[in-house]
Amino acid sequence: AIFDEPEAQKVPLPGDWDTVLSTFDKVCFLRTIRLDKVTQAIVEYVTTEMGRKFVEPPTFDIALSYEDSTKMTPLIFVLSAGSDPVADMLVFAEDMGMASKLESISLGQGQGPKAARLIEEAKGKGSWVLLQNCHLAISWMPELERITEQFTPELINNDFRLWLSSMPTPQFPPMLLQNGVKMTNEPPAGLRANMLRSFAKIDDTILSACLQPQAFRQLVFGFCFFHAVILERRKFGPIGWNIPYSFTNEDLVTCRRQLKYFLDDNTEVVPHKVLRYLGANINYGGRVTDAQDKRLISAILRNYVHPDLIEFGPEYKFSDSGLYYCPKAETQEEFLEYLKGLPLSPGPEVFGMHDNCDITCAQGETTQILNAILAMSSKTSAGAGRSPEEVMDEIAESVFSSTPQPFDFDEVETKFPTVYEESTNTVVKQEVLRYNRLISAMREAIPQFRKALKGLVTMTEELESMGSAMFRNAVPGAWAPSLGFLSLKPLNAWVKDLNDRISFLQNWIDVSKPAIYWLSGLFFPQAFFTGTMQNYARSHGVAIDRLTFGSVFDDSKKPSEFTEAASEGVYLFGIYLEGCRWNYETHQLDWSFAKVLYEEMPVLQLVPIVDKPGVLSDQGTGRILPPDVYECPVYKVLSRSGTLSTTGHSTNFVIWIDVPTEEPQDMWIKAGVAGFLALKF
């Protein structure tokens, strides 16, 4: 019952457990079966034990923070995406009569000496100095710390204040944080709050100052709704955006001004396609760097800047619930009246996403909180139990005993020679080399760490970091991702995954050519795809640049039932879907079941196709799209975002696959549907 309850944190435990366990014990119990409800349970625990004021954020008040500061303590604005407290600070300076005595500089390359000079001059004159974007001048932060350490009260004017602004960064000087007065101003949370904020700045003069007033009002509302949606999608993590972008109100203002220009320029036509291109590819899209996110932002904007919005008005709904639409309004007050009636906490459906995304979002928030608690926890023993050193030694012993032996590369070289007819032989050897490097590093470092715990060798910084990670059940940074495969798994699951990968590779070596390949077991899948493509190109005498992979799904058999290799291409398994599922009755994509966040895809056969037919993409990527399919991105891990490596490939993105569907592709794009080679457990 607790697992299925919408408010599981409020459900009494069965039997005597509800009275035997403390409130904190119940939070720990909830962690095991409903991770998504732990954050709410923590809030209720803090409210019960300490009081409601500890869970309600105070109102952003610069004056109050200023009263707590002195000439010796800096005031620090901790920036967050979508908020800019500097504007409020400038208004406060005006109120305090310090606007004329305020010096401001945005830090960056070469700005350090100028900032130091401003501080030195301001100390004597009693003026204010604002250093913006400290996170962009990390190399100068130690110098700033030295300057503040040398502050002498007798030599500083009482009116002097040092203001700093910075995004959260681990490199910010701890001493400044400890001594400073910290402030943050979170942007409005929720779709309704964002819409109200946007329309509060659009008065009747703006709404009527167009030669096509009705179309202008409707499309302004559409752009505002689009703005609110793309901001709120960030809370869902990687399924919302691969990279969380800092869209600003200036982007919205630019779209509104361009809209007025085009409508005034031609009163007979509304250029929807031009407006969508400018909005999704330039005004907002200029910030978007990820290829999949470019496709997403175009799909989202198509829903709000649409000919049906003008033709049908309130009858054109933005989502399936029917709650969200452009009202038949002419004044700012009428629009605000409609917006105030919207739900405070909208469901994922307004974003085009499945209800399971709320669970994903809540689980991510809980994991972030628990990781922060672990990072701040003491590693000293406080009782009769085992010491942290004993625990780390036990974990190290367990990991070492589970670490496989390296492959005999000479034997692999003999069995898989480099030949023209079989390119995947090179792939096998490359995989063996990569795993051997990782295994050798592990088998060398773990005994050294255990010796360091006993005081037999020096505990280096790298060994200490490795022990700290193992104590938290995390994978040491020296193993992954620098040497190891990309993974989000905890240490115990990572070690099991490593052994599974080695078993897969050993089976490949034993049988020479498996009937079906476990794609998740490959260190570098792109090399395997290239090898498969080369085999086809050489055997058929076709130029490799004319080949593209086609996707064929076989949901009639389990992976273990495949005993013969594919006649063309390769059979693959080990891809998991997020955001939807595979329907084994209709043999295509379908919405996920409730509370089932990930589902494994059926066996996939990748078949090289010469001059693959299709239609030109309108998704913003310029790719070729076959009809009646969803072009599904596949990633290595759930974080989705990656960096461009020296090979020219992303460290996370793997391949596009064409998945059958009867629904419009935009629906799955907005739902964040993607495939993954590995999960978090």
N, C-alpha and C positions, 0 to 999 in steps of 0.2 A: 504494500500500500504506500509506503514512504517513497519508493522508487517512482511510482506513477503520479504522486500528488503534485499539483502545480506549485504549492507552497510547502515543500517538504520540510523546510526548517521549522515549521510551526506544528508539525504532526507529532503527537506524543509517542514515545517509544513503547513497544509492547511489554506486557508483564510488569515486573517491578523495576525494569531498567529506567523508566522515566523518573523515578524517585531516587534510585541508587546513584545514577550518574550525575555529575555536576554539569552546569551549563557548558563549561569548556570541554568536558568529556563528550558531550553531545555534538559539539562542533567537530571534534576529531572523528566521531563515528560518521557524521554526515559526509566528511571528506572521502570516506571509502566507497559510498554508493551514489552520492549526488554532488559531485564536485561543483556543479553549476550553481548550487545554492549556498555554498560555504561563505561567500562574501556577505550575503544577506544575514546569515547566521552570525558572522563576526560582528556586523553592525548591531544586531540585537543583543549580543553578548556585551559589547562595550557600553551600549545604552543602559543595560541592566546593572552592570558592575560599576560604571563610572559616571553615567549621566548622559543625557541627550546632547549637551553642548559639545561633547567630544566627537560627535558624528555629523554635526551640522557645520559646514564651513562658514567662517565669519564673512561679513560683507567686506568687499575690497575697499579699504579706507587708507589712503596714503597719509592723511593727516595723523591718524592714530599711530601708524608705523613711524612717522617722523618724530613724534613725541617720545618714542622709545629709543631713538637714535641719539648719538652724540657726535662731536667732531672727530672722534677716534674710531667710530664704527661705521662702516659703509652700509648703504641701503641697497639691497640686491633684488632686482626684478627677475624672478624665474619665469622665463617665457614659455608659452605653450602655443601650439598651432592654432591660428585663428584669432589670437588676442594680441593686442599691442598696448601695454600699459604706459608706454612713453607719452602718448597723447594726453592721458590723464595726469601724468607727472608735469607736463608743460603747463596745463591748466592750474595745477597746484602751485607751481612756481609763480604764476601770474598772481594768484590769490595772496601769496606770501610776500609779494613785492620783490621777488628775486629773478624775475624774467630777464631783466637787463644784466644780471650778474650770473647768468647761467652759461657755461661753456659746454658744448656737446661735441662729441666726436664718435664716429662709427669705426670700431677697431678692424684692422685687417693688415695686410702686408705693408710694412713700413710706417705704420701709424703709432707704434709703441713710443718712440722718442717724443713725438708731439704730445701724446697723452701724458707722459711723465712731466713734460714742461708745463702743461695746463694745471696739473695737480700742484706742482711746486708754486706756481704763481697764485693759485686760488687759496692755498693755505694761509698766505700772508694777507690777502685782500678780503678774506671772509666770503668768497663767492662759492658757487656750486659747480661741480664737474660731473657730467654724465658720460660714462664710457659705455657705448652700446655694442651689443653682439660680442661679448667677451669670448664666446665659443669659437669665434673665427680667428682668434689670436692666441691659441693655446700656447705657442712657444714663448709668448711674452708674459704669460700668467705668473711664472716664478718671479719675474722682475716686479710685477705689480704687488705680489705678496711681500717682496723685500721692501718696497716703498712704504707699504702700510705698516710693516713691522717697525720701521724707523720713525713713525709718527711720534712727535714729542709734544705733549699737551701745552707746555709753556710757549711753544713757538707757533701754535696754530690758532687762528682767529676762531672765536666761538661760533660764528655763523657758517663756518666752512662745513660742507657736506660732500661726500663722495657717493655718487649713484652709479650702480652697475646694472647691466642687463645681460642675461645669458640664457641660452637653451641649456637644459640639463646635460652635463658632460662629466665623465669620471675624472677628467684632467683639471677641473676647476679646483683652485687651491683650498684644501680643507680648513686652513686657518682663517681664511676670509669668510668661509661659510659659517664657521663656529662663532666668529665675532660679529658678523653682520646681521642686519635685520632683514629677514627674507620675506618677500611678498610675491604672490602670484594672482593672476586674474584670469580664471578659466572663461572661455567663450560660452555663450548660451548653449545649454545642453538640450537636445531634442529638436525634432523637425518643426514643431509649433513655435518654439522660442526663436529659432533661426528665421522663420518666416515673419514673425512679428517684428524682429529687429530690422529685417530688410525693408518691410513696408512702412516702418516708422520713419524712414528716411525718404519716402516717396510721397510727397504731398499732392494735393489736387492740381496745383499748377503744373507739376511734372506730368501727371496723368492726362491732362487735357492739352498739353503743348505739342500736338502732333496733328497732321492733316488726315490721318486715319485713326481717330481716337479709340474706336472700339477694338480694332486689331492690335493697336499699340498696348492698350490695357491688358488684353488677354495674353499677349506674348510677353509682356513685362512680368505678369504673374507666372507664366511658364518658366521664364528664366530664373525668377526668384525661387520657384519650387525646385528647379534643377540645382541651383546653388545650395539650397538646404539639404537636398538629398545627397549630393556628393560630399558635403561636409560630414553628414551623419553616418555615411557608409564607413568612415574611418573607425568607428567604434567596434565594427565586426572583425577588425584585424585583417589578415591576408585575404580572406574571402570577400572582404569589402573592396580593398585596394591592395595590389601587390606591394606598393610603396605608399605610405600615408603622406599625401601632398598638403601643402599649406596654402590652400586657395583663400583669397582675400575678398573683401567687399569691393575693392577696386576692380577686380575682374568682372563682377556683376555690373558695376557702373559703366564700364567700357562696353559691355554687351548692350546695355540699355541705350547708350548714346548712339551706337552703330544702328540699332533697331530704328530709332527715330530718324536717323539720316536716310536710311533706305526707304522707309515708309513715306517720308516727305518728298524724296526724290522721284518716286513713282507711285502715284495714288491708285493705280489700277492693279498693281501686282504686289503680293507679299513674297519676297525671295527666301522661302524657307530653307532651301539647300545652301544658299550663301550664308544665311544666319547660323545654320548648324555648323558649317565649315569654320566660320570665324570663331564661334564659341568653343567648339570641341577641339579644334586643331591649333588655334592661335591664342585667343584670350585666356582660356583655361588650359588648353592643350599645350601651350608653351611651357608649362610647369611639369607636364607629364613626360617621364623619360622611359617608362617601361612599355614595351610593345603591346603587351596584353592589356595594360591600362589604357593605352590609346584607343584600342578597340572598344573597351568598356565605356569610356566617356562619350564616344560617338553614339553608342547604343542607347545610353541614358538620355542624351539630349534629344534624340529622335522622338522620344516619348512625349516631350514637353513642347518642343517647337515643331508642331505637326499641323497640317492643313485642317484636320478634323477639329482641332481646338477652336479655330475661328468659325468653321462651318456649323458645328453643333453646340458650341458654348458649354454650359453646365452638363449637357448630356455626354460629353466626352470625358470619361473617367481616367484618372491617372493610375489607378490600381484596381484589382479585382473586387475589393471590398466596397467600392462605390462611394467611400467617404471623402475621397480627395478629388477635387475638380476645380476648375476656374469658375467662381461664382459670377452671376450676372450683376456686376457692381460697376459703379461709375466714379465713386469717390473713395478716398483713402479710408474714411470711417466705415464704409460698407465692406471693404475688403478686410479691415481689421476685425469687424464684427464676425465675419465668417471664420477667420483664422482663430479667434478666441474659442470657437466651438470645437476645434480639432482636438483629438486625444493628446494628453500630456506625454504618454509613452506609446508611440505607434509601433505596431508589429512589423516584422521583417517584410511582410507582403507589400508595403508601400515602396520598398526598395527593390521589389521584384525578386525577393529571396524567400527561401523556405523557412518555416517556423523554427527548424532545428538550428538556424543561425543564431538565435537568441541563446541557445545552450552553448554553442561554440564561443560566443562572445563572453558569456558568464564564466565559462571554464578558463578562458584565457586571462580574465581579470583575477580569478582566484589563484591561478598558477603564478601570476606576477606578484601578488601579495605574499604568497608562501615563499617564493624565491627571495623576496626582499627580507622576510623574517629570517630565513636561513643565512643570508649574507651578513646580517647584523648579529646573529647569535654568537655567543661565546663558545670557544672550543676548549675551554678548561673544564676539568671534572669538578662537580660540586657535591659529590656524594660518595657512597660506597661502591657504586657501579664501576664499570670499566672506564679507564681514561681514554681520551680521544686518540692517544698514540696507540693504545691496544686495539681500538676499533679500526684505525687506519691500517695497522699491521695485518689484522685479520682479513680486511677487505683486499689488501694488496696480495696476500697469500692466495685468496680465493680467485682473484683475477688472473694471477700468474698460472695457477693450476689449470685454468680454463683457456689459457692462451695456446692456440695451436702451434705446431712446429712449422717453420718456413718450408716452402716447396723446394725440391731439388731442381734448380733452374736448368742444369745441364741435361737432365733427363727430359724436361719439357722441351728444350731446344732440339733434342734429337727426335722427339715424337712429333713436334710441330715445326718442321722446317719452313723457312720463308720460300713459298712457291707462288708462281703466277696464278695457278688455278684455284687456290684457296686463301683468300685474304684474311679470313678469320683466324688463321694460324698466328698471324702477327698480333691479333687482338688478345688471344690466350696468353701469349708471352708478356704483353704489356700489362695485363691484369695480374699475372704472377709476380712481376717485378714490383708493382704497386703494393700488393698485399705483403710481399716479403719485406719491403721497407718498413711497413707499419708493424708487422709482427716482430721484426728484429729490434726495432726501437722499444717496443713494449717489454720484450724479454731481457733487454739490457737495462732499462730504467727501473723496473720494479724491484729487482734485487738490490740495486743501489739505494733506492728509497728505503727499503727495509733495513739496510745497514745503517743509513743515516738516522733512522729512528732509534737505533741502539747505540748511536754515538761512535760507530766504527769509521764512518767517513763524514765529510762536511755536508751539512744540509744546505744545499744551494737553493737559490730562489726558485729555480725551475722545479726541483724536487719538492720544495715546500708547497708550491702551487699545485703540483700533481696530487699531493696528499690531501690538501684542502678540498680539491675537486672530488676525490674519491670519498671523502668523509660526507659530502653532500650528495653522494650517488650521482655525480656528474662526470662526464667524460673529460679527462684532462686535456687542456688546450694543446699540449705537445703532441697528442695523438690525433686529434680531430679539431679543426679541419686541415691543419697544416700537413699532416701525413695521412690521416684517415679519410674515410668516405664521409660525405655530408650526411648528418644525422641529427635528429632532435630527441633521440631516445635517452633515457637515463642509463647510468653505467651498466647495471645488471642486464637490461634489455639489449644494450649495445654489444656487450660481450657475447650474448647468445646470437645476436644478429651476425656478428663477425664469424662465429663458428658455422652458422648456416651458410654464409657466403663462401667460406673455405670449402665446405662440403660440396656445394654446387660446383665450384671450380674444379675440385678433385674429381667429381663425377664426369665433368667435361673432359678432363685429361684422360680418365680411364676409358671412356667410350669413344673418344675422338670427335664424335659429332652427335650431340644430344638430339632427340626427336623434338624437344620443346625446351625453351630457354627461360630461366627465371630472371626477368629483366632487372628486378630489384637487387640481384646479386652482383651486378656489374659495377665496377668502380667508375668506368667512363663509357656509358651506353652509346654515346655518339660515335665512338670508334667502331663499335659493333655494327651500327647501322651503316656506316660507310663501307665496312668490310662486306656486308651483305649486298649492298648496292654494287660494289665492285665485282663481286662474284657473278651477279646477273649480267652486268654490262659486258664482262669479258666472255662469258659463255654464249651470249646472244649477239656479240659484235655490235653493241649499241653504245653511243657516247653517254657517259655517266651523267652529264648535265641535262640530258633529256629525260632522266628518270625521276619519278616521284613515288613515294610510298602510297599505296592504297590500303584500306583497312577492311578486313573480313572477320566478323566475329562468329565463333562457334560455341554456342551455349548448350550444346547437346551432350558434351562430355566434360569430365573433370580433367585438370592438367595431368594427373597421374595415368589417365587412360589413353594418352597419346603415345603410341609406340613407334610410329614412323615419322621421319622428318617431312616437312612440307615439300611438295614437288617444286614449288616456286616460292621464294621468300623464306620466312621463318615463322614458327609458332612461338608466341610469347605469353607469359602469365606474370602475375604479381603487380598489377596496376589497380589502385584503389580510387574510387570516385568520391568526391565531396560535393555536396549541393544537390545531388540527384542520385538515382540508382538505375541499374539495368533491369528492365522488365523482361523476365524469361518467357512470358506468354506472348507479348507483342514483339519481342526481339528488338527493342529500341529503348531510348532514354525515357525515364518517367520520374515523377517527384518522389523524394525519399519517404520512407516510413517514419513516423514520429519517433524521436529519440534515437534513431539509427543515423549516426553522423557520417559514417564511412561504409562503403560496400565494395567488395572486390568485383572487378569487371570479369566477364568470361574470357576464355582464351582468345587472343588476338593473333591473326595472321597478317603480317605485313608483307605485301606483295608489290614489288617494283612494277610501275606502269610507265610505258613510254608515251610521252606527250599527253599527259593526263588531261582529259577534257574538264571544263568547268566554266563558271561565269566570273567576271571580274568582281573582286571584293569591294564592298562599300563600307567596310569595317574600319577603315583608317589604316590598315596594314598593307594594302596593295596585294594581298595574297590571292591565289586562285581558289574559289570556293565551289565545290561540287554541289548540285542541288540536293535537297532533302537530307542534309547531314548537319551536325554541329561540329564545327572545327574545334576540337577539344585540346587545350594545351596540357602537356604532361610534365610534371616537375619531379625532382628527386624527393623533396620533403615539403611539409605543409607551410613553411614560411614563404614559399613562392618566389620572393625576390632573390636575386643573385647578382653577381658581378661578372663583367666580361673578362674571361681569363685570357692568358696569352695564346691559347689555341684558337681564339675567336669564338668560343662557345661560352654560354652562360654557365656559371657554377651550379645553377639550380634547374633552369629550363632544359628539357630533354628533347621533345619532339611534338609536332602536331599530329593528331589522329582524327580521322573522319568517323563520327559515330552517328548511326541512323537515328532520325527523329522525325516526328510529324509536326512538331511545334516550330515556330519561327526561331531562327538562330539567336535573335536578340534576347529572347526569353531566357535562354541558358547562359548567355553572356552576362546579363544583369544578375542572374542567380549565383554567379561566381563558380560555375561548374568547371571542375578541372580534375585531372588524374594525377596520382602520386605513386611513387615507387616505394615509399616507406612512411609509416605513421609515427606517432609519438610514443608508442608503447609496444 
